[in-house]
Amino acid sequence: MSTLRFKAVEEASKRTPLEVLIPAQLPSEYYGKYVFNRIQMAKYLSKETMNIVLEAIDRGTTLHREIADHVAAGMKMWAMEMGATHYTHWFQPLTEGTAEKHDSFIDYINGPDGGIIERFSGKLLAQQEPDASSFPSGGIRNTFEARGYTAWDPSSPAFIIDDTLCIPTVFISYTGEALDYKTPLLKSLSAVDKAAVDVCNLLYPDVKKVYSYLGWEQEYFLVDRALYAARPDLSLTERTLMGHESAKNQQLEDHYFGAIPPRVASFMREVELEAYKYGIPLKTRHNEVAPNQFELAPIYGETNLAVDQNLLIMTLMHRIAAKHHFKLLLHEKPFAGVNGSGKHNNWSLGTDTGIGLFTPGRTAKENLLFVTFLVNTLMAVHKHNGLLKASIMSASNAHRLGANEAPPAIISVFLGTEITAVLDKLEHSSEDDDITVDELKQMKLGIAHIPAVLIDSTDRNRTSPFAFTGNRFEYRAVGSLANCSSAMTALNAVMAAQLIDFKKEIDAKMKKGMEKEQAIFDTLRVYIRESKPIRFNGNGYSNEWKAEAEKRGLDCETSVPVIYDRYTSEASVEMFESIGVLNEKELHARNEVKWETYTKKIQIEARVLGDLCLNHIIPVATEYQSMLLDSIYKKYAVFDRDKAGRLSKEDAVLIEEIADHISAIKTNVDDMVDARKAANRLEDAREKAVAYHDTVEIRFDVIRYHVDKLELIVDNQMWTLPKYRELLFIS
């Protein structure tokens, strides 16, 4: 066994769980300890200031400068009492993480004596000016145009990490364009709030606010840090570019919900402990399907806050994993042949009066509202299924979709048999009927008294990318590495646009004299028919479904760079601009970033794959081949020719097989390098990304096939890279 691999396996096998000191207090007693939440605001802000801040959080009203000064003073006092010495605007640039620039609270004292004092004003709280040219902008900001602004988001509370007060912010350019994920998310939440309130008011005039809720389920892998360090592909790309599957992987289905390994359990306990201090309500932890794969999930929360909490928990998980000698892998497909990692986004809408808009109700009117929002969701997803796919697509998530329990790269909606039956009855009811809410009780539509058990009676469909699960939709196509903002912005935006269209149709019919309930049902019937192509309750993995989806007109594109075109289609641009979420310039700029990111990721993987083949795989295979040749030579030296030939027959077959694999690897690596050089000469970002997809990435699996075959042939003691059986079964 190679020295590095041997040491890595030996070190990993000796790991013992790290002792995690659990406080004597209950979680409820230290929950939110590091967050400037409403409890802390009540202590450090005046009652008048706090009421104004809460109005801004709950109603979206504007905060004036003097109020920001008061908030900053209270926030600084709390932070310094917690040991903070610095502050930062914590924002979400168009990368896969967050960004921060730390400044200390200190400032000079004016006067002859000099000295310093701790200051933190409303101006510093509300706005900072980071260098916008150093972040991806898609051409919005040039290197010589560096000014960008971060602006405080009061709806997401500040928190403390180590000695730094972190203030969630948006990030915009000097000319006002969004340079981050949060800005369009907030705009989409505002749009869906307004549009949904207008629709709710058709039946419930007392509704003043509609909230978007998100419950994310974070899947992840843990591998020992020593084994991770001995795999250059994992270290540089976060996924294994080669590696034959283990004889045992997930086929026995014994890992899912199984007993959590002690060292992993210790890691999970510390993650939960820290999460509670940051007000992140983690509820669930368990083994996932694949070996060394796990999941954690919180109680649902308001979408903007839930997104920020997910980004924070990913940061905390990386830090805590290192303490336990693990490496956290959030890549959607770090290991071939086993389940990939997703981040299911459970999405719902609810009113300030307590109505869940995707929850079947107890009365006919509640159920009419439920069906209205359900059908409008179907229409929104049907109209923009390509855009929704683009919102979750990435170079890494493309490896997961359609493989090992992940949904396919075709967006469809699973409703289950009961809800499907309800919609079918409504669709085929007589269009001549005058329908009122009261008359629902006499109609056999299955709407008037949808049983409460319906919430739990919809079955699960693991192959559905967008499934109705009783009182919410589970967007299962989102990748584990993703910022939830991307999917949530697109989903809330298309829903807002659809609800606006629906309200216009109802208003137009009512102006012509149609009764309100009749107008609603008349419109819903049409929507149910039009959106039928998006509904699919069957097996999303089947080839028959792929053919059927294409016939239905659904977006079946699989090329990541081409899928991004959906953002800048005429329909998408019109939709985003109509509700004020993103303009055409911002959409084109974001696509530039996406294409560049895709190209760079595939470029890195190609370089790493080529280096590993030339510097690890081929030398080791050649050395083993030489040993076999030497063995044959010695046999002929000892035995007569006939016996030596018989004894050497199997070695000769292996020598020839090794030679074939080496030749194939070398040829394909050379072709891959040539394709990469040709792609690099292209200047257009989209053309380059498409070239990397069509001519470079396409060779990865071919090269991997021959490398993995060599792994099975070459002496185990000589193989330099930790194998799947070691990476996935040492914890």
N, C-alpha and C positions, 0 to 999 in steps of 0.2 A: 504494500500500500504506500502511496506517496507520502512523504513526511508531513506536508501541510494537511492533507486530508486526514491522515492518521491522528495528528495532534488535535485537529478540530473535532473529530468524532470522540476521541478520548476525553477532551475537555467538556464537550457537551454532555456526555454520558454521566459525568460526575456532578452535574448541577443539582443543587438542593433548593427547595423553596425558600425564598427570602422572607424573613419574619416581618409581617406588616402589623404595626401597632394600631389597633383599633381603639378609638377614643371610648372612654367609659360612657360618654353621652350617647343618647339616641340620635340618629341622623336628623330628626326634626329639630334638635337643639343646636346643631351647627350648620344646618342647611342654609346656603346662601351667605356664608360667613365672609367670602371674598367678593361679594357683589354689592354694589350700591343700589339696592333694591328699594321697594316702597317702605320696608321697615326701617332701613337706614336713612332714607330721605325724611321720614317722620322725625328722626332724632336730630338730623343736622340741617334741616331746612325749616324756615318759618312755615306756618300753616298756609299763609297766602301764597308763598312761592310754590309750595308743594301742590296746592290745588291747581295752579296754573300749569305746572309741569305735567300733572296727571291728565289735565285737559288736552295738552299737546300729545301725550302718549295715546290716550283713548280716542280722541276726536281729530287729531292731526292739525290742531291749531298752531299758529306761529308763535315762537318764543322771542320776546324782544331782548335787546342787549342787556338792560338792567337786570332782567330775570336770569340771564345767563351768568352774570356776575355773581348773583346770589347763589346759584347752583354751584358754580365753580368754587366759591368760598367754602360751602358746606362739603362738597366733594373732596376738596384738598384736606380739610380738617380730618375727615374720616380716613382718607388714604394715608395721611401721615401717622395717625394713631395706629394704623395697621402696619406701619413700618415702611411705607412707600417713600422713595426719594426721587422718583422720576415719573414721567407721564408719557404716553404715546397715543397717537391716533392709530387705531387698529382697523385696517381696511382690507378689501378683497380685490386686488388687481386681477387682470385677466390671465392669471396663472392658476396653478392648482392649490394655492395656499393663501395665507394672509401675509400682510406686510406691516411693518412698524418701524418708527424712528424714535428713539428714546431721548427725551430732554429732561434735565433735572429741574426741580422746582426753584433752584437758587437764582437770585438776581442781586445786583449791586444795591446798596443803600445810598440814596442821594445824600450828600453832605460831606463836610470836611473829614469826618472820621472814617469814611469808607465802610468796609465790611459787606456782608451779604445777608440776605433775608430770603425766606421761602415765599414765593409768589405764584399764584395761579389765577389768572383773570378769566372773565367770560369770553374775551377774545381768543385766548389760548384754548379754551374748552371748545369753542364753536368752530375754529378754523385753523388749519396749518397749511404749509406750502411745501410738499415733497417734490422731488425732481421727477416730473412726469415723463421725461424722455427715456428714463432707465427702465420703464415698465412697458409691456406690450400695449400698443395703442392702435395698430393697424394703419399707421400713417397719420393719425390725427395730430400727434405731437412729434415734431422732429427733434433731433439732438440739440439744435440751436434754439428750439422753442421749449424750454424746460419747465415752464410754470404749470403747475397743476394744484388743485386744492382738495383737501380733505375737510369734510363738514360733518359735525356731530349729528348722530342719529339718536334723539332722545328716547325712541321707542325700544331701544336695546340697551339695557343697563351697563354702566361701566363696571369693570372688575379689576382685581389686582393679581398679577402673576409675579412672584418673587418680590422685587422691590419697585415694581412699575405699575402705575395706574393705567389701564388700557381702556380707551374710549372708542367704542364702535362708531365708525364714520362711513360716509360715502366718499368716492374719489372721482372728481370731475376735472376736465381740462380747463384751461384759462378761458376758452371760448364756450364753455358750458356743456360739452359732450361728455357722456358717461364713459369713464375709463375703468369701470369695475363691474362686479356682479350685483352689488347691493342697490345701486341707483335704479336700474330698470326693475328690480324685484319690488322695491317700494312703490314705484309707479304702477306696476301691474296690480299690486295689492290695493292701491287706491282706486284703480279702475274697476276691479271686480267688486269692490265694496260699493261704489256708487251704482254700478249697473245692477248688482244683485238687490240692493235696497229698492230700486225702482220697480223691479219685478215683484219683490216681496210685498210692496205696498199695494199691489193689485188685490191682494187678499188680506194682508195684515198692515194697515196704515200706521200702526205704532212702531214698526221696525225702523230704527234710525241708523243702524250700523250692521254690516256683515263682515265677519272675520274669516280669513283663510287659515286653516289649521294644517299642521304637518306633523306626522309621526314617522321619523326615519328609523330604519333597522340597519345598523352598521355591521356588516360582515367583514371579517379580517382573518389573516393567517398569522401565526407566530412561528418563527424558526429560531433555533439557537444562534446567537451572534457569531460564535466561532465557525459554525457551518456556513452561515451567510457570508462571512468574510472570505471563506475559501472558495466561493463561487463568484467569479468576476461578473458573470452575467446578472446575477441577482443584485450585486453591489452597484452596478452601473445602470441597469435598466429596470430593476425591481421585478423581473420575471426570469424564469429559466428558459433560455433560448435553445437548450438541448437537455436531454435526460430521458432515458427509457422509463416507462411507468413501472412502479413497484409491483412485484408479484401479488401483493395484497395492497389494495388502495381503499376505495370506498364500496367495493362490490358487496360486502357482507352487510352493509348498512348498520354497522355496529357503533359507529362514532356519533351519529346524530342523536342528540339528547342523552348521550352516554355520560358516565361519571367524568367529571372534569378533572384532568390531571392536577396533582397538588401544586406544581409550580405555576401552572396557568391560573389555578384558583387564587393563588396568592397575588398574581398580577391583577386579576379581576377585582379582588377585594380593594386593592389600592386605587384602582381606577374609579371604583364606585365611591370610595372615601373622598377622593379629590373632586369628583364630579358633584357630589352633594354640596361641598363647600362653595362650588361655583353655581349653585342653583340649577344644576342639570339633573332632572328627575329620572335617573336610570332606574328602570323597573325590571328588565329581563336580562339574563345572561345564560348562555348555553353553548354546548358543542354544536357545530354545524355539520353539514353532510360529509365534507372531505376531512381526511386526517389533518390535525393541527389547524383546523378552521373553526372559528367561533363567531358568536354574535352578541351584541348588546343593543338594547333599545330602551328609549325613555317613554314616559307618559307623554301623550300628544300635547303640543303647545301651539301658540300663534306662530305663523309661518316665518316671519322675519326673525323672531327670537330663536325659533327652533333651528334655523339655518346657522345663525351665529353660534349656537350651542354645539352643533355638529362640528363646525370648524374648530372650535375650542377643544372638544373632546378628542378629535384626531391628534391635535398637538399634544394634549396630555398623555394620550396613549403611547405616542412615540417616546416621550420622556420617561414614562413609567416602565415601558418595555425594556429600555436600556438598563434600568436599575435591576431588572430581573434577568439580565443577560439574554434577553430575547431581541429579535428584530421584528418589528411590526411591518407586515406587508399589506398594503391597501390596494395594490394593483389588482385589477379585475380578474386576471388569469395568470397568476404566478407559476402555476403548475399545469401542464397539459394532462388531459385524461381524467381529471377530477373536477369537482364542482368549482366554478368560479365564484367570486365575491360580488354581491350587489349591495345596493343601499335602497331597499324598497321604500318609496315615498308614499306613505298613507296620507291622502289628501281629502279634506272635507271643508265644507262651508257651514257657518253657524251664525245666528243673529244675536244681537244684544238682548233680545227677549228670551233667549234660551232655546230657540228652535234649531234643531239640526236639519239642514236643508237636504241632506241625503239620508235622513232617518225616517222610515215609515212611521206615520203618526197614528193617533187614536181616533181622530175625527176625519170626516170626509174632506174638510177644508185643509187640514194638515197634509193629508195624502195627495190632494190636488197640488199643493205646493211641492211636495216630494217628487211627484211624477214630472212636474214642470221642470224642476232643476235636473232631474235624472235625464230627461229627454234632451234638454238643451246641452247637457254634457256630451251626450252621444253625437249631437250635431257638431259641436265644437271640435271634438276629436276626429270626426269624419272629415270635416272640411280641412283640417290642418294636421292630418296624421303624419305627413312628411316632415312638417316643421317640428312636431313633438319628437319624432325620431331624431332629427338633427340636434335637438336640445340635450339629448343624452348620449350622443355618439362621440367617440374618441378613439384614438389609436389603440388604447388599452381595452376599452369596453367592447370593441369590435371582436376581440378574441373570445369574450364570454358569451355574447348573445347567440342563442341557438345551440348552445352546447352545455351538457351536464346540468340540467335543471334550470338554466337561464332561459328567459323568453326569447323568441326569435326576433330578428330585426325587421319585423312587419308589425306595425301597430294595429291592434284590434282590441275590442272590448269584450270581456267576459261578464255576463249578467247572471247566469244560473237559470234554472228552469222556471222558478216561480216568477221572477221579475219578467222574464221573457214572455211568460203566459199572460201577465198583466198587460204588457205592451201590445201583444197580439190581439187581445180582446178589445183594447182601446182602438187599435188601428182598424179593426173590422166592424166596429160599431157603426150604426147608420149615420151617415153625414147629414141626414135630414132631421135627426133627433134634435130637439131643443134641450140642451143639457144644462142643468143648474147644479149647484153643490148639493142642495137638498134632494134632488132627484137621483143623485148617485146611489142612495140607499136602495132604490128600486131597480137599479141597473145591475146586471151581472157582469160588471167589468173587473171585479176583483180589486177595486180601488177603494171603495167606501170603507171597508173594514179589512184592510191588509193586516193580517195577524202580527202581533208583536214578535212572535217567534221567527218571522221572516228575516230578522236581523241575523240570525244564526243559521238559517236554513239554506243559504246560498253556499254551494260547495266551493272548494278551492280548485283553481286550475293553474298549476305551476308553469304551464307553457304560455299563459296569457300575460302580455306586457302591461295591460291596463284592466284590472279586474275589479268589479263591484263586490265588496265583501260585507254587505249588510247595512252599514251606515257611513261608508266612505269608499273611495276608490284607491286601490293599491297600485301605484305606478312601479311595477317590478323591473322595468328595463333600466332604471338609473344605476350607474356603476358605483362601486364602493369608494373609488378615489374621487368621485365627482363632488363639486360644490353644488348642493341642492338648489341653489339660486337659479341655475340655468334651467332645470326642468320646471321649477315652480314659477319662474317668470313666464315661460312659454305657456304653461297650463293655465295660470290665472289670466293671462292676456287673452288667449283664445276664448276662454269662458266669458270674460268681460265683453268682448266683441260680439259673441253669440247672444248674450243676454240683451245687449243693446238692440240687435236686430229683432229679437223676439218681441221686445217691448214696443218697437216701432210697428210691428205687424199687428199686435193687439190693439194699439191705439188707432191704427188706420181702420180696422174692422169695427171698433166701437164707434168711431165717427160716422160710419155708414149705418149705424143703428143696431148692430149686433150686440146681444147681451154679453157681458164680460166673460162669464163662465163658458158660454158657447164659443166665444172668440178664442179662448184659451184652448179648449178641446179641439176646435177646428184646426188651429195651428199645430197643436201637438200631433194630431193624426198625420199631417203632412210631414212633419219632422221625423216621425217614427218610420215612415216609408222611405224617406230620403236617406236616413242614416243607417238603414239596414245593412249595407255592405260592411260597416265597421264592427257589427256584432258577430262574434264567433265563440262558440262554447266548446269547440272540439280540440283536437290535438294540434297545437301550433308547430310541432316538429315535423309533421308529415309532409311529404312531397306534394300530396294532393292539395293541402292547404296553400302551399306556395303558388301552385297553379291557379287555385280558386281565388286567392287574394289578388292575383294579377288581373283575372277576369273582372273582379269587382272594382278595379280601378284604384286599389290601395298602393301605396308607395312600397315597392319591393327592391329598391336600390340597396346594394350592399357595400359599395365603395365609399369609404368614409369621406374623402375629399369632395366627392360628387354630392353626397347627402347634404353637405353644408350649403349647397346652392339653395336649399329650401328656405334658408333665412332671407335670401335676397330675391325670392320670387315676387312677382307682382302682387299676388294675394297676401303674402307675408308682410311686405312693405306697407301695403295699404292698411292691413289690420293693425300693425304696430303703431303706425303714424296716426290712425284714426282715434286711438285711445291714449295717445301721448306717452307711450312707453319707450320707444326707440325710433329715431328717424332713419332715413335711408342712408345717410352718411355713417351713422353709428353702426348700422347693420353690416354695411360693406366693410367697415374697419374691423369689426369683430370677426368676420369671415377671414380677413387677411391674417389675423392673429391665429385663428384655428388652423388655417392651412400651414402657416409657418411652424406652429407647434407640432402638427402632425409630421411634417417633413423632418424636423429636428429629432423627433423621437425615433422615427424609422431609420434615420441616418445614424443615430447613436447605436441602435440595435444592430444595424448592418456592420458597423465598424467592430463592435464587440464580438459579434458572431464570427466575422472573418479572422479577427485576432485569435480567438479561442481555437478555431479550426487549425490555423497555421502554427500556433505556438503551443497548444496543448494536445489536441486530438491527433493530428497527423504524426507528430513526433512520437507519441506514446504508441500509436498503432504501428508505426514503422519499426519501433524498437521491439515490440512483441513479434512482429513479422520476422525480424532478424533472428530472434530467439528460436522461432520455429524452423527457419532455414538452417540455423546452426544445429538444431536437433536432428534434422534430416542428414546433414553432412556427417554428424557423428555416428548415426545409425549405419550409414554406408561404410564408415570406417571400421565398424565393429562386426556387422553381419554381412552375409553374402548378399549379392545384388537382389535376388528374388525376395529374400526375407526383409531386407531393408526397404525394398519397394512396398511390400505389404504393410510394414510398420509405419511407413511414412505417408501412406495414402491420405489419412485424415488430415495430417499436418499440411499436405500439399493443397488439399481443398480449402483449408482455412487461409493459407497464404494467398491463394488466388482470390478468395472472397474479400480478404482485407485489401488486396491491391485494387479490386474493383471499387470498393467503397472509398478508398483514398483518392482514386482517380476522379470519381464522381464528385467528391467534396471539393477537390482542387479546381475542377472545371467550373462547378457552380459558384464557388467563391470568386474565381476570376471574373466570371460573367456578371456576378453581383456587383463587384467593384467597378467594372466597366459601365454598368447601368447607373450606378451611383454617380460616377463622374459625368456621365451624359446628362443626368437629371440636374446636377449642380450647375450646369451651364445655362439652364433655363432661368430667366429673370422673373417671369410672372409667377406669383406665389401659388396660384391655383394649378397652373400647368406643372409646376415642380412637384406639388403634393400628389397630383394624379400620376405623374411619372414614377414617383417613389412607390405609390401603391401598385401600379401596373407592372413595373419592370424590376423593382428592387425587392419589395416585401414578398412578392410572389415566389421568390427563390428560398425564403426562410425554411419552409416546410420540407422542401426537397433536400436541402443541406442537412436539416435536422434528422430526416429519415436515415440517412447514411451514417451520421454520427451515432445515433441511437443503436443502430445495428452493430457498430463497432464496440459500443459499450457492453453488449452482450457477448462479444467474442474475446475481447482483450482481457488478459489476466486481471482479476479484481485488485490484486496487490499493486498493479502498475497504474490503474486509472487515477488520474489526478484530482478529479472533481467529485465532491460529495454526491452520492446518488440519491434518488428519490426515497429509497427505503430508509436513508439516514436523515434526510431533510424533513420528511413527513412523520417519522415515527420515533424521533428522539425529542422528548419534551420534559 
